[in-house]
Every structure is written in structure tokens, then in C-alpha cells.
């Protein structure tokens, strides 16, 4: 009886469908083969209920609850998932230098890639414009150029194998591509890398999440 009562519940993952950081965590969950109790949020107010504010005062998504442990940053969740549930450390290496390269690209996603995309879309959400202005599009293209250089002579962003850096950055760039198409002649490395990552087995089903993001864009814009 004591053994049965000690059985823990499946970890809970709270997400908004379609959001790049949420997609990244969903892909990582699949990559490590973890079953989670998926909680789909539909509006920001869902995060501000007394119950969820007590768990996650930052009222952000995704966030992950593993028994008494709560993590509410997508990159931190991904690292935790690999560290606790991964069969090996290939997605987030333990070697100090290799890990620094993964962390470097994760911080690039946090500090550059995703904020650039959010800035472009934010103006539409605030009804400041209906189409992405040229300066916002140029800023997104600048991020493509940086990633193009990251990938010179490389198949993956942070080493010899795919890592959570590839997962996180691909989910952001594949979303950015919907508002600012990637020129395959200007950014061949980026285009090839996107295809490689998106054909990884744990990306199966992510196309449905991309469709959710497309629907979101349609809701906030006049795009057909």
C-alpha cells in the first residue's frame, strides 16, 4: 500500500498552442519520450487565476510542473527534461564547452530571435499596423543572416548532433518565416538546416502546431 501511495502523477505541461517556445517544449517532451498531462491554455486570463498565479507568479507559458518543482522558461524546461528524462545527454551535453555552445544559442533565441519576432507581431496585436513594416521585416532578415553564418560548414547549431538549441531556434525561425519568408538563395544554410531539423522523428506532429500559429496570425491581421 505504501508503495502504491508513493506513485507520482504525470508531470503537467501548460501551453498555448502554436507559440514557438511552447512548441519547443512539446518537441523536447517527445524527444525524451515523456508522457505529460498537457494543459491547453486558450487566453492570457487563464494564467491569472488564483490557482495558477500561486504556482507560476510570472503568469507565462509554457510552464512545467513536476511534483513540487515548477519551471516557467521554455529553455530551462527543455534543459531539465533532457537532464532528468533523457536517455543520454546528446540533446544537452554535459561537457562544459559543448554545453556552452548550446547555451549560447539558447540565449540567442531568448535575446534576439524571439524578441525580434515578437516585436514584429506585437504591432499588429496592438493594432498599430496591419502589415509588418519594412524595418521590422529587415530586423527579422538580420536574424536569418546571423544564423546563416552560425551554420557555415555545420549541419547543426551547436555541435555534431542536434540539440535543444536547434529545437528552440527552429521553432522561432519557422514561425518568423510565416511573416517574413526566407530567401533560399540568400540563406541556403538556414533553409537546409530547417529541413534537417523538421525531419527529425520528434518533430512529427509539429506541423499541427504551426497551423495553430497560422490561425493566430489570421486572427490578428488581414492576411488571407
Beta strands, then each sheet from edge to edge (+ up, - down):
strand 1: 12-16
strand 2: 37-41
strand 3: 63-66
strand 4: 69-71
sheet 1: 2+ 1+ 3- 4+
end
